Every structure is written in structure tokens, then in C-alpha cells.
Amino acid sequence: MIEAWALVEKGAVIDSRDADRLVPWWSFTKTVLAAAALVLVRDGLISLDEPVEGRPYTLRQLLQHRSGLANYGDLRAYHEAVGRGDDPWPVPELLNRLDAQKLRYPAGEGWDYSNVGYLVVGQLIETIVGSDLNAALQRLVLTPLGIRNARIARDRADLADVSIGSAKGYHPAWVYHGLMVGTVADAALLLDRLLETSLLTLGLLREMLTPFVLPGPIAGRPWQNPGYGLGTMTGDTTAGLKVDGHTGGGPGSTIAVYRSLGGSVSRTAAFFRTSEDEAVTEEGAFRLLDA
């Protein structure tokens, strides 16, 4: 099993193991998507709290998993198709299989993790910027934060040099909101710089870090008081840390990218494992922050 990590303090990597390894960022991609969407809010190109044109939900509700949209992760046929090594379904087929036009609850009146919600976020970003998602994220987030090696993987060939564990032959387009790949170090540096620099206004950063509080603790995972901000998992760990970031997992591997909040010095850690056990990967990141 491969383990790789990077610990960042004051903009520099201060501890690492195999941190230049290219890995899938899985749902840490959601943090990048949220940052890009909030840059568009910063620039007055979309509203955070007005309904998205022609839709019953707002951007905030999409980013916070409160839109009422379904989650394809709950679809058995999805996991069976991925397990067989099938090519991804076209987006209209996915949405039809989910009956995605029917909200699971009225927008803003519940919470349910939804990858489909972030598919919509990615589509909004592409429409507003007028380019494909990879180019849009490079322009809005990656280049301003000095992250040079991260990219959206579009097909199997894009994962040829990426550590993905047992999931050889996986097609990255099964991640419908886009699967970013990058180094372990760049994952930590991206989150550190996002929360330290002026890419977003202080007001938007506060919005990003303000959680919708979820029931806790989470059995089997190191979360005491979990919550979800705008594209970030945030709350208190069982070890007493207050953190913000995101865990990501998929076939063959997991990654946890978190920053410690509060205290005299903030640190940011990224921890990657070729294992699907998200709890152990989160524990590895939290240990680095608590060292």
C-alpha cells in the first residue's frame, strides 16, 4: 500500500513523504469547484443566494449539498457499471436514471451529499466562463494560487501516470463533476493558499467556512462535530482539532486535505493512501496537523 503526505506551514512544505506523487483528488475537487464558483460571485457574475436561472435552488444550496438533488453514489447500477469497467453513461442517461428533475426535498430544507449538485456547479462555471471545466479552473483558481501540475482527468489515458491503487483502467469521467489529479503537495498548498491569500474576499471566506452543522459524532470516523460549509467539510475532530478541508475517495484510494483552524499557527495537511478506508486516511491527516 502506498502512503504519501505533505504538511504545509506558512506557505512552505515542512514535512512530507512522496509528496510529488500524482494522485486522484476525488472529492477534494469539490473544494476547487466551490472556490471557482465563489470567484465568480466575487466578480459579480453569479449570485450566491438568488435562484440559479430556471432552477429552484441557489448556488449556496448547491455548494452546501442542500439543493435537494439526488446523489448517483446511491445508485446500485452506477457501482456495478464502474466495477465492470464500463465506459461512463452520457450525462442525460445518468440524470434520467436518477429522475434528477425531481428534488428529494424542497431546496434549502434538508441536507444530502450530492455529486449531481456539483455536476451542476461545474456546468454553471463552464457556461459563465465560456470554456471547458479544466481551462476554467486553471484560470479562476489554479493559476492565481500558483498550482501548476493539477488538471482535470478526462479519459483513462489521463490516469496513466497517476497512483490509483487497485482501480487500474478506471475511467475518470465516472466522476461527473470532474476528477482533478495533482500532487499530494499541491493539494495541501492549494488549500493553504486558498485560505491564506486574497483570492476570495474575507466575507466569502467566512461564508465558505461557515458550516451547516450535521449530526455527530460520525461512527467509525474521527469526527466529533461535523459540518459542511461551501465545498468544505468543517468541524471538530475526536482529537479536539477544529479543521476545514475535504476528504475524497473512490475505487482504490482516498485522500484527506485539511487545515487546522484556531491556535497560534495554522497548518495544512494532505494525506493519501491506496486504500478505500476514509477514516484511516482522515486520521493520518489529522495526526499531521496535531503533531
FENWO-V86950 format. One record per residue. N is the residue number from 1. PSI is psi in degrees with one decimal (none if undefined). NEAR is the number of other C-alpha atoms within 12 Angstrom. D_LAST is the distance of its C-alpha to the last C-alpha in Angstrom with 2 decimals. Layout:
n=N psi=PSI near=NEAR d_last=D_LAST
n=N psi=PSI near=NEAR d_last=D_LAST
This chain:
n=1 psi=139.2 near=15 d_last=23.18
n=2 psi=133.9 near=25 d_last=21.33
n=3 psi=135.1 near=30 d_last=17.60
n=4 psi=145.5 near=37 d_last=16.47
n=5 psi=163.7 near=43 d_last=13.59
n=6 psi=139.0 near=44 d_last=12.85
n=7 psi=126.1 near=44 d_last=10.19
n=8 psi=135.4 near=37 d_last=12.26
n=9 psi=128.9 near=27 d_last=12.19
n=10 psi=41.8 near=21 d_last=15.66
n=11 psi=5.0 near=27 d_last=17.49
n=12 psi=146.2 near=21 d_last=16.31
n=13 psi=119.2 near=26 d_last=14.41
n=14 psi=-12.3 near=22 d_last=11.85
n=15 psi=140.9 near=24 d_last=10.74
n=16 psi=160.9 near=28 d_last=13.06
n=17 psi=115.9 near=23 d_last=15.16
n=18 psi=38.6 near=22 d_last=18.70
n=19 psi=-12.3 near=31 d_last=17.85
n=20 psi=6.2 near=28 d_last=21.56
n=21 psi=132.6 near=31 d_last=22.67
n=22 psi=129.2 near=33 d_last=24.88
n=23 psi=158.5 near=49 d_last=24.08
n=24 psi=136.4 near=48 d_last=25.54
n=25 psi=-7.3 near=48 d_last=23.71
n=26 psi=-125.8 near=41 d_last=25.69
n=27 psi=-2.1 near=38 d_last=25.28
n=28 psi=-20.0 near=45 d_last=22.82
n=29 psi=-32.5 near=48 d_last=26.28
n=30 psi=-35.6 near=45 d_last=27.05
n=31 psi=-38.8 near=49 d_last=24.65
n=32 psi=-42.9 near=51 d_last=26.55
n=33 psi=-43.7 near=44 d_last=29.84
n=34 psi=-42.6 near=49 d_last=29.01
n=35 psi=-43.1 near=46 d_last=28.11
n=36 psi=-43.4 near=47 d_last=31.44
n=37 psi=-38.6 near=46 d_last=33.36
n=38 psi=-27.7 near=40 d_last=32.02
n=39 psi=-39.6 near=34 d_last=33.09
n=40 psi=-35.4 near=32 d_last=36.52
n=41 psi=-45.9 near=29 d_last=36.38
n=42 psi=-39.2 near=23 d_last=35.48
n=43 psi=6.4 near=19 d_last=38.54
n=44 psi=20.5 near=12 d_last=40.83
n=45 psi=-12.4 near=20 d_last=41.55
n=46 psi=151.0 near=26 d_last=40.54
n=47 psi=145.6 near=24 d_last=40.04
n=48 psi=-32.5 near=29 d_last=37.00
n=49 psi=2.6 near=22 d_last=39.16
n=50 psi=145.6 near=18 d_last=42.63
n=51 psi=136.7 near=19 d_last=43.58
n=52 psi=139.1 near=23 d_last=43.17
n=53 psi=123.3 near=15 d_last=46.73
n=54 psi=7.1 near=9 d_last=48.62
n=55 psi=158.8 near=22 d_last=45.75
n=56 psi=5.6 near=23 d_last=45.11
n=57 psi=162.5 near=32 d_last=41.41
n=58 psi=169.0 near=31 d_last=39.48
n=59 psi=-42.0 near=40 d_last=36.73
n=60 psi=-44.5 near=36 d_last=34.31
n=61 psi=-36.1 near=39 d_last=35.30
n=62 psi=-48.1 near=45 d_last=34.81
n=63 psi=-25.1 near=49 d_last=31.32
n=64 psi=11.2 near=45 d_last=30.32
n=65 psi=39.7 near=43 d_last=32.05
n=66 psi=21.5 near=39 d_last=34.76
n=67 psi=-21.9 near=40 d_last=37.73
n=68 psi=-3.1 near=32 d_last=39.19
n=69 psi=151.2 near=41 d_last=39.22
n=70 psi=169.3 near=35 d_last=38.89
n=71 psi=120.7 near=33 d_last=36.09
n=72 psi=-13.9 near=33 d_last=37.28
n=73 psi=-17.2 near=24 d_last=34.41
n=74 psi=-1.7 near=18 d_last=36.59
n=75 psi=114.3 near=22 d_last=39.54
n=76 psi=-41.0 near=14 d_last=40.22
n=77 psi=-31.1 near=18 d_last=42.42
n=78 psi=-52.2 near=26 d_last=39.59
n=79 psi=-35.1 near=19 d_last=37.40
n=80 psi=-41.0 near=16 d_last=40.53
n=81 psi=-41.9 near=19 d_last=41.41
n=82 psi=-44.7 near=28 d_last=37.97
n=83 psi=-32.6 near=22 d_last=38.08
n=84 psi=-13.6 near=17 d_last=41.53
n=85 psi=22.2 near=21 d_last=40.43
n=86 psi=159.6 near=20 d_last=42.84
n=87 psi=149.0 near=21 d_last=42.92
n=88 psi=148.6 near=27 d_last=41.54
n=89 psi=149.1 near=23 d_last=44.06
n=90 psi=150.8 near=15 d_last=45.35
n=91 psi=-44.9 near=21 d_last=43.80
n=92 psi=-36.4 near=16 d_last=47.06
n=93 psi=-43.2 near=15 d_last=47.14
n=94 psi=-49.4 near=28 d_last=43.58
n=95 psi=-35.3 near=26 d_last=44.47
n=96 psi=-42.3 near=17 d_last=47.75
n=97 psi=-31.6 near=21 d_last=46.18
n=98 psi=-9.3 near=26 d_last=43.89
n=99 psi=51.0 near=18 d_last=46.69
n=100 psi=-17.0 near=27 d_last=44.19
n=101 psi=-19.2 near=22 d_last=46.70
n=102 psi=112.8 near=19 d_last=46.58
n=103 psi=144.2 near=27 d_last=43.65
n=104 psi=-21.2 near=23 d_last=42.03
n=105 psi=159.7 near=20 d_last=42.06
n=106 psi=137.5 near=20 d_last=43.17
n=107 psi=131.3 near=29 d_last=40.78
n=108 psi=-3.2 near=26 d_last=38.37
n=109 psi=11.6 near=18 d_last=39.23
n=110 psi=-170.5 near=22 d_last=36.57
n=111 psi=130.6 near=31 d_last=33.39
n=112 psi=120.9 near=32 d_last=33.16
n=113 psi=127.4 near=31 d_last=30.92
n=114 psi=108.5 near=36 d_last=33.36
n=115 psi=-28.9 near=41 d_last=33.10
n=116 psi=-37.3 near=40 d_last=36.71
n=117 psi=-39.1 near=41 d_last=35.72
n=118 psi=-23.7 near=42 d_last=33.58
n=119 psi=-44.5 near=37 d_last=36.49
n=120 psi=-41.2 near=37 d_last=38.51
n=121 psi=-46.6 near=46 d_last=35.94
n=122 psi=-41.1 near=40 d_last=36.11
n=123 psi=-40.3 near=30 d_last=39.89
n=124 psi=-43.2 near=35 d_last=39.99
n=125 psi=-46.7 near=37 d_last=37.93
n=126 psi=-42.1 near=27 d_last=40.31
n=127 psi=-45.6 near=19 d_last=43.35
n=128 psi=-41.7 near=24 d_last=42.39
n=129 psi=-29.5 near=25 d_last=41.25
n=130 psi=29.8 near=16 d_last=44.07
n=131 psi=171.7 near=18 d_last=42.14
n=132 psi=166.3 near=21 d_last=40.33
n=133 psi=-40.7 near=37 d_last=36.78
n=134 psi=-48.4 near=32 d_last=35.19
n=135 psi=-38.2 near=21 d_last=37.11
n=136 psi=-43.7 near=31 d_last=36.38
n=137 psi=-36.3 near=41 d_last=32.60
n=138 psi=-45.6 near=29 d_last=32.77
n=139 psi=-44.0 near=29 d_last=34.86
n=140 psi=-33.6 near=34 d_last=33.16
n=141 psi=-54.6 near=37 d_last=29.42
n=142 psi=-50.9 near=36 d_last=28.50
n=143 psi=-46.4 near=22 d_last=30.68
n=144 psi=-29.4 near=22 d_last=29.94
n=145 psi=3.7 near=32 d_last=26.16
n=146 psi=27.5 near=23 d_last=26.76
n=147 psi=110.6 near=29 d_last=25.82
n=148 psi=-19.5 near=21 d_last=28.48
n=149 psi=-0.8 near=25 d_last=27.93
n=150 psi=147.7 near=38 d_last=27.54
n=151 psi=163.5 near=36 d_last=30.71
n=152 psi=127.7 near=35 d_last=32.38
n=153 psi=127.0 near=34 d_last=33.49
n=154 psi=-31.6 near=26 d_last=37.08
n=155 psi=177.6 near=21 d_last=38.38
n=156 psi=-36.8 near=24 d_last=37.59
n=157 psi=-28.1 near=15 d_last=38.05
n=158 psi=-11.8 near=27 d_last=35.19
n=159 psi=7.6 near=29 d_last=32.79
n=160 psi=-33.7 near=22 d_last=34.29
n=161 psi=18.1 near=20 d_last=31.45
n=162 psi=136.3 near=33 d_last=28.65
n=163 psi=113.9 near=37 d_last=26.50
n=164 psi=11.6 near=38 d_last=27.57
n=165 psi=-133.7 near=28 d_last=27.46
n=166 psi=-3.2 near=20 d_last=30.54
n=167 psi=46.1 near=27 d_last=32.02
n=168 psi=136.8 near=24 d_last=34.22
n=169 psi=1.6 near=27 d_last=36.98
n=170 psi=139.2 near=35 d_last=35.22
n=171 psi=118.0 near=32 d_last=36.82
n=172 psi=-17.6 near=37 d_last=34.33
n=173 psi=-6.0 near=30 d_last=37.00
n=174 psi=-19.6 near=36 d_last=36.37
n=175 psi=97.0 near=44 d_last=33.55
n=176 psi=-21.1 near=39 d_last=36.12
n=177 psi=-0.3 near=38 d_last=34.05
n=178 psi=134.5 near=38 d_last=33.08
n=179 psi=111.9 near=43 d_last=30.41
n=180 psi=142.5 near=42 d_last=28.35
n=181 psi=146.8 near=41 d_last=27.11
n=182 psi=179.5 near=38 d_last=24.94
n=183 psi=160.3 near=36 d_last=22.23
n=184 psi=-41.6 near=46 d_last=18.63
n=185 psi=-41.7 near=43 d_last=17.80
n=186 psi=-31.2 near=43 d_last=20.56
n=187 psi=-45.8 near=55 d_last=19.34
n=188 psi=-43.1 near=52 d_last=16.07
n=189 psi=-36.9 near=42 d_last=18.22
n=190 psi=-49.8 near=45 d_last=20.86
n=191 psi=-41.1 near=49 d_last=18.87
n=192 psi=-47.1 near=38 d_last=17.27
n=193 psi=-34.1 near=33 d_last=20.80
n=194 psi=-42.0 near=42 d_last=22.49
n=195 psi=-9.2 near=37 d_last=20.66
n=196 psi=-29.4 near=24 d_last=20.86
n=197 psi=-176.3 near=20 d_last=24.38
n=198 psi=23.2 near=19 d_last=27.83
n=199 psi=-43.8 near=32 d_last=28.62
n=200 psi=152.3 near=29 d_last=28.96
n=201 psi=161.9 near=21 d_last=30.28
n=202 psi=-36.3 near=17 d_last=28.21
n=203 psi=-42.8 near=16 d_last=30.41
n=204 psi=-34.7 near=29 d_last=29.73
n=205 psi=-40.9 near=30 d_last=25.97
n=206 psi=-41.5 near=17 d_last=26.31
n=207 psi=-42.3 near=29 d_last=28.46
n=208 psi=-36.3 near=36 d_last=26.01
n=209 psi=-5.0 near=35 d_last=23.17
n=210 psi=117.5 near=25 d_last=25.56
n=211 psi=150.8 near=31 d_last=25.39
n=212 psi=113.1 near=30 d_last=28.21
n=213 psi=132.6 near=23 d_last=26.74
n=214 psi=161.1 near=25 d_last=27.07
n=215 psi=138.5 near=15 d_last=27.60
n=216 psi=172.6 near=18 d_last=24.54
n=217 psi=169.2 near=19 d_last=22.71
n=218 psi=118.4 near=18 d_last=23.00
n=219 psi=129.2 near=13 d_last=23.99
n=220 psi=0.0 near=15 d_last=21.96
n=221 psi=155.6 near=24 d_last=19.24
n=222 psi=47.2 near=31 d_last=16.02
n=223 psi=123.1 near=33 d_last=17.88
n=224 psi=-51.1 near=24 d_last=19.14
n=225 psi=84.4 near=28 d_last=21.00
n=226 psi=156.5 near=32 d_last=21.48
n=227 psi=170.1 near=35 d_last=23.55
n=228 psi=121.5 near=37 d_last=24.86
n=229 psi=-136.4 near=36 d_last=25.46
n=230 psi=93.4 near=39 d_last=27.44
n=231 psi=13.4 near=46 d_last=26.06
n=232 psi=145.4 near=43 d_last=22.58
n=233 psi=128.3 near=41 d_last=20.94
n=234 psi=144.8 near=36 d_last=19.48
n=235 psi=-161.5 near=37 d_last=18.65
n=236 psi=137.8 near=32 d_last=16.45
n=237 psi=168.1 near=32 d_last=14.41
n=238 psi=-16.8 near=25 d_last=15.06
n=239 psi=3.2 near=24 d_last=11.64
n=240 psi=9.6 near=21 d_last=12.87
n=241 psi=148.2 near=31 d_last=11.33
n=242 psi=122.1 near=32 d_last=14.13
n=243 psi=162.4 near=45 d_last=14.13
n=244 psi=137.7 near=49 d_last=16.89
n=245 psi=-139.6 near=51 d_last=17.82
n=246 psi=144.5 near=44 d_last=19.58
n=247 psi=144.7 near=47 d_last=19.63
n=248 psi=143.6 near=43 d_last=22.45
n=249 psi=150.8 near=36 d_last=24.29
n=250 psi=-170.3 near=35 d_last=27.65
n=251 psi=117.2 near=33 d_last=29.60
n=252 psi=-13.4 near=30 d_last=27.56
n=253 psi=164.8 near=36 d_last=24.08
n=254 psi=155.9 near=44 d_last=21.35
n=255 psi=142.5 near=53 d_last=18.85
n=256 psi=124.5 near=54 d_last=16.26
n=257 psi=114.3 near=54 d_last=15.64
n=258 psi=153.4 near=51 d_last=13.83
n=259 psi=138.6 near=49 d_last=12.99
n=260 psi=137.6 near=39 d_last=11.34
n=261 psi=141.4 near=27 d_last=14.35
n=262 psi=173.1 near=16 d_last=14.89
n=263 psi=173.2 near=14 d_last=13.15
n=264 psi=-30.7 near=9 d_last=13.89
n=265 psi=127.4 near=16 d_last=11.97
n=266 psi=136.9 near=30 d_last=11.88
n=267 psi=155.6 near=42 d_last=10.01
n=268 psi=133.6 near=49 d_last=11.71
n=269 psi=143.9 near=51 d_last=11.01
n=270 psi=131.0 near=55 d_last=13.88
n=271 psi=124.9 near=54 d_last=13.94
n=272 psi=140.1 near=55 d_last=17.44
n=273 psi=143.4 near=43 d_last=19.21
n=274 psi=66.9 near=30 d_last=22.92
n=275 psi=150.9 near=28 d_last=23.04
n=276 psi=9.8 near=27 d_last=24.28
n=277 psi=96.6 near=24 d_last=21.87
n=278 psi=-34.8 near=32 d_last=20.14
n=279 psi=-46.1 near=28 d_last=18.21
n=280 psi=-37.8 near=27 d_last=16.43
n=281 psi=-42.8 near=35 d_last=15.73
n=282 psi=-43.5 near=41 d_last=14.35
n=283 psi=-37.8 near=32 d_last=12.08
n=284 psi=-42.5 near=32 d_last=10.78
n=285 psi=-41.7 near=45 d_last=10.22
n=286 psi=-33.3 near=41 d_last=8.68
n=287 psi=-40.6 near=30 d_last=6.05
n=288 psi=-40.7 near=34 d_last=5.29
n=289 psi=-26.0 near=39 d_last=5.69
n=290 psi=2.6 near=26 d_last=3.80
n=291 psi=none near=18 d_last=0.00
